[in-house]
Structure formats: structure tokens, C-alpha cells
């Protein structure tokens, strides 16, 4: 059997697709947005897998690096996203550092989220409401072991609250106010969040390509890009 050309898809339809995250909140969002198109696995199913470092300068670079790295490591088609918060008054920070902005690490996601929120609110303590504009950004990438198959992006515009409000969601959701809804993202249920979120928009843009690939993974159709060496 000949080896597939780099950057091209194989004919075999994947029996499952890897969602490249261990974040339970992100897993729930992605699975809800993707629906039942395939059998899904997550990085929690591969406990000994080496971590792919997110050292890119953009969300797109990190998403592609993770999707390609984990696809090659597992042999599975892999969906990865990189997302974060950009605050205008902070020059775009925390940006690609959103998940690690406060420098806290470890298994306690809630402790990490609270530390990140506290740092943001501290940096914005003297910034008036009208100048607290921000956006959530998400870039999502689908890759096979041979190359990038599809990519898409989504954003959600809003303002940073003076204090956390709401119990749902994760990350910066309790301090991200959506003016059109008059609520923070943490005050939305899962369906409401998926309908307007940056990640939901990115997945919605990716879905037509994913559906097409799953229905006809033609070997001669070029992929969107290659993963490099």
C-alpha cells in the first residue's frame, strides 16, 4: 500500500475524530457545536501523549500546531482550537496568553480561571466602562496526519465587567458582557452560548467542510495546507 502524499487526504473515512483538549468546558462546547458527525475522542483518552507546546504568536498558529501535532501522534483526524480574550485597553492582552495569563498552572481549572480573572480586573481597575471593549477570538483547525484539511475563525465583541457575574461557562465568561443581550456569557445556558460565541461561530464555519470530508474523503483533493515536518 502506497504512503499518502503529504497534505492530501486518504480515502479511509475516520472512525473517530480527536478533539485536542483536556479542558472539560471546551470539550462540552465543541461536542455540542459539532453534533453527532463522528465518534469523538479527547486528549483525556490519551493520558501518556506528549503535550504539544502552544508557542505560536497567533491563535491560528497555535491551533494548527496542535491539530497537526496530535494528528501525527495519534493517527487520528484532529480538531484543535486556540482561543482567547483580546482587551483593547491592554493592547490586545491577554491574547494568546489567555489561558496562562496569571501564571497559574495545575489541574484545578477553576483556580486558574479565577486567577486570570483577578489579574484582568486588577489591570482594568481605573479604566472607565466605555473603554473596556474586548473580544473573544477563536481559530479552529482540522488536520489529518498528512496535512491541514480546514480552518475557520470566529469572534464575539463585548465589554469587560467590573466584577464577575454568572455561574455558567468557564474561563473569562463571568466578566465578558454582551451588550446586545444585556448579560455576561456566564449568564447564558449552553445553547445560548453556542449560538453567539466565538467558538460556536468558528465551528459553524468549519462544519460544511467537515461534513463534505466525512461524506467523501477523496484522495486527490488537496488539503488546505501541510503540517510541516
Secondary structure as a PSIPRED ss2 file (coil, helix, strand):
# PSIPRED VFORMAT (PSIPRED V4.0)

   1 X C   1.000  0.000  0.000
   2 X C   1.000  0.000  0.000
   3 X C   1.000  0.000  0.000
   4 X C   1.000  0.000  0.000
   5 X C   1.000  0.000  0.000
   6 X C   1.000  0.000  0.000
   7 X C   1.000  0.000  0.000
   8 X E   0.000  0.000  1.000
   9 X C   1.000  0.000  0.000
  10 X C   1.000  0.000  0.000
  11 X C   1.000  0.000  0.000
  12 X C   1.000  0.000  0.000
  13 X C   1.000  0.000  0.000
  14 X C   1.000  0.000  0.000
  15 X C   1.000  0.000  0.000
  16 X E   0.000  0.000  1.000
  17 X E   0.000  0.000  1.000
  18 X E   0.000  0.000  1.000
  19 X E   0.000  0.000  1.000
  20 X C   1.000  0.000  0.000
  21 X C   1.000  0.000  0.000
  22 X C   1.000  0.000  0.000
  23 X C   1.000  0.000  0.000
  24 X H   0.000  1.000  0.000
  25 X H   0.000  1.000  0.000
  26 X H   0.000  1.000  0.000
  27 X H   0.000  1.000  0.000
  28 X H   0.000  1.000  0.000
  29 X H   0.000  1.000  0.000
  30 X H   0.000  1.000  0.000
  31 X H   0.000  1.000  0.000
  32 X H   0.000  1.000  0.000
  33 X H   0.000  1.000  0.000
  34 X H   0.000  1.000  0.000
  35 X C   1.000  0.000  0.000
  36 X C   1.000  0.000  0.000
  37 X C   1.000  0.000  0.000
  38 X C   1.000  0.000  0.000
  39 X E   0.000  0.000  1.000
  40 X E   0.000  0.000  1.000
  41 X E   0.000  0.000  1.000
  42 X E   0.000  0.000  1.000
  43 X H   0.000  1.000  0.000
  44 X H   0.000  1.000  0.000
  45 X H   0.000  1.000  0.000
  46 X C   1.000  0.000  0.000
  47 X C   1.000  0.000  0.000
  48 X C   1.000  0.000  0.000
  49 X C   1.000  0.000  0.000
  50 X C   1.000  0.000  0.000
  51 X C   1.000  0.000  0.000
  52 X C   1.000  0.000  0.000
  53 X C   1.000  0.000  0.000
  54 X C   1.000  0.000  0.000
  55 X C   1.000  0.000  0.000
  56 X C   1.000  0.000  0.000
  57 X C   1.000  0.000  0.000
  58 X C   1.000  0.000  0.000
  59 X H   0.000  1.000  0.000
  60 X H   0.000  1.000  0.000
  61 X H   0.000  1.000  0.000
  62 X H   0.000  1.000  0.000
  63 X H   0.000  1.000  0.000
  64 X H   0.000  1.000  0.000
  65 X H   0.000  1.000  0.000
  66 X H   0.000  1.000  0.000
  67 X H   0.000  1.000  0.000
  68 X H   0.000  1.000  0.000
  69 X H   0.000  1.000  0.000
  70 X H   0.000  1.000  0.000
  71 X H   0.000  1.000  0.000
  72 X H   0.000  1.000  0.000
  73 X H   0.000  1.000  0.000
  74 X H   0.000  1.000  0.000
  75 X C   1.000  0.000  0.000
  76 X C   1.000  0.000  0.000
  77 X E   0.000  0.000  1.000
  78 X E   0.000  0.000  1.000
  79 X E   0.000  0.000  1.000
  80 X E   0.000  0.000  1.000
  81 X E   0.000  0.000  1.000
  82 X E   0.000  0.000  1.000
  83 X E   0.000  0.000  1.000
  84 X E   0.000  0.000  1.000
  85 X E   0.000  0.000  1.000
  86 X E   0.000  0.000  1.000
  87 X E   0.000  0.000  1.000
  88 X H   0.000  1.000  0.000
  89 X H   0.000  1.000  0.000
  90 X H   0.000  1.000  0.000
  91 X C   1.000  0.000  0.000
  92 X C   1.000  0.000  0.000
  93 X C   1.000  0.000  0.000
  94 X E   0.000  0.000  1.000
  95 X H   0.000  1.000  0.000
  96 X H   0.000  1.000  0.000
  97 X H   0.000  1.000  0.000
  98 X H   0.000  1.000  0.000
  99 X H   0.000  1.000  0.000
 100 X H   0.000  1.000  0.000
 101 X C   1.000  0.000  0.000
 102 X C   1.000  0.000  0.000
 103 X C   1.000  0.000  0.000
 104 X C   1.000  0.000  0.000
 105 X C   1.000  0.000  0.000
 106 X C   1.000  0.000  0.000
 107 X C   1.000  0.000  0.000
 108 X C   1.000  0.000  0.000
 109 X H   0.000  1.000  0.000
 110 X H   0.000  1.000  0.000
 111 X H   0.000  1.000  0.000
 112 X H   0.000  1.000  0.000
 113 X H   0.000  1.000  0.000
 114 X H   0.000  1.000  0.000
 115 X H   0.000  1.000  0.000
 116 X H   0.000  1.000  0.000
 117 X H   0.000  1.000  0.000
 118 X H   0.000  1.000  0.000
 119 X H   0.000  1.000  0.000
 120 X H   0.000  1.000  0.000
 121 X H   0.000  1.000  0.000
 122 X H   0.000  1.000  0.000
 123 X H   0.000  1.000  0.000
 124 X C   1.000  0.000  0.000
 125 X C   1.000  0.000  0.000
 126 X C   1.000  0.000  0.000
 127 X C   1.000  0.000  0.000
 128 X C   1.000  0.000  0.000
 129 X H   0.000  1.000  0.000
 130 X H   0.000  1.000  0.000
 131 X H   0.000  1.000  0.000
 132 X C   1.000  0.000  0.000
 133 X E   0.000  0.000  1.000
 134 X E   0.000  0.000  1.000
 135 X E   0.000  0.000  1.000
 136 X E   0.000  0.000  1.000
 137 X E   0.000  0.000  1.000
 138 X E   0.000  0.000  1.000
 139 X E   0.000  0.000  1.000
 140 X E   0.000  0.000  1.000
 141 X E   0.000  0.000  1.000
 142 X E   0.000  0.000  1.000
 143 X E   0.000  0.000  1.000
 144 X E   0.000  0.000  1.000
 145 X C   1.000  0.000  0.000
 146 X C   1.000  0.000  0.000
 147 X E   0.000  0.000  1.000
 148 X E   0.000  0.000  1.000
 149 X E   0.000  0.000  1.000
 150 X E   0.000  0.000  1.000
 151 X E   0.000  0.000  1.000
 152 X E   0.000  0.000  1.000
 153 X E   0.000  0.000  1.000
 154 X E   0.000  0.000  1.000
 155 X E   0.000  0.000  1.000
 156 X E   0.000  0.000  1.000
 157 X E   0.000  0.000  1.000
 158 X E   0.000  0.000  1.000
 159 X E   0.000  0.000  1.000
 160 X E   0.000  0.000  1.000
 161 X C   1.000  0.000  0.000
 162 X C   1.000  0.000  0.000
 163 X C   1.000  0.000  0.000
 164 X C   1.000  0.000  0.000
 165 X C   1.000  0.000  0.000
 166 X C   1.000  0.000  0.000
 167 X C   1.000  0.000  0.000
 168 X C   1.000  0.000  0.000
 169 X C   1.000  0.000  0.000
 170 X C   1.000  0.000  0.000
 171 X C   1.000  0.000  0.000
 172 X C   1.000  0.000  0.000
 173 X H   0.000  1.000  0.000
 174 X H   0.000  1.000  0.000
 175 X H   0.000  1.000  0.000
 176 X E   0.000  0.000  1.000
 177 X E   0.000  0.000  1.000
 178 X E   0.000  0.000  1.000
 179 X C   1.000  0.000  0.000
 180 X C   1.000  0.000  0.000
 181 X C   1.000  0.000  0.000
 182 X C   1.000  0.000  0.000
 183 X E   0.000  0.000  1.000
 184 X E   0.000  0.000  1.000
 185 X H   0.000  1.000  0.000
 186 X H   0.000  1.000  0.000
 187 X H   0.000  1.000  0.000
 188 X C   1.000  0.000  0.000
 189 X C   1.000  0.000  0.000
 190 X H   0.000  1.000  0.000
 191 X H   0.000  1.000  0.000
 192 X H   0.000  1.000  0.000
 193 X H   0.000  1.000  0.000
 194 X H   0.000  1.000  0.000
 195 X H   0.000  1.000  0.000
 196 X H   0.000  1.000  0.000
 197 X C   1.000  0.000  0.000
 198 X H   0.000  1.000  0.000
 199 X H   0.000  1.000  0.000
 200 X H   0.000  1.000  0.000
 201 X H   0.000  1.000  0.000
 202 X H   0.000  1.000  0.000
 203 X H   0.000  1.000  0.000
 204 X H   0.000  1.000  0.000
 205 X H   0.000  1.000  0.000
 206 X H   0.000  1.000  0.000
 207 X H   0.000  1.000  0.000
 208 X H   0.000  1.000  0.000
 209 X H   0.000  1.000  0.000
 210 X H   0.000  1.000  0.000
 211 X H   0.000  1.000  0.000
 212 X H   0.000  1.000  0.000
 213 X H   0.000  1.000  0.000
 214 X H   0.000  1.000  0.000
 215 X H   0.000  1.000  0.000
 216 X C   1.000  0.000  0.000
 217 X C   1.000  0.000  0.000
 218 X C   1.000  0.000  0.000
 219 X C   1.000  0.000  0.000
 220 X C   1.000  0.000  0.000
 221 X C   1.000  0.000  0.000
 222 X E   0.000  0.000  1.000
 223 X C   1.000  0.000  0.000
 224 X C   1.000  0.000  0.000
 225 X E   0.000  0.000  1.000
 226 X C   1.000  0.000  0.000
 227 X C   1.000  0.000  0.000
 228 X C   1.000  0.000  0.000
 229 X C   1.000  0.000  0.000
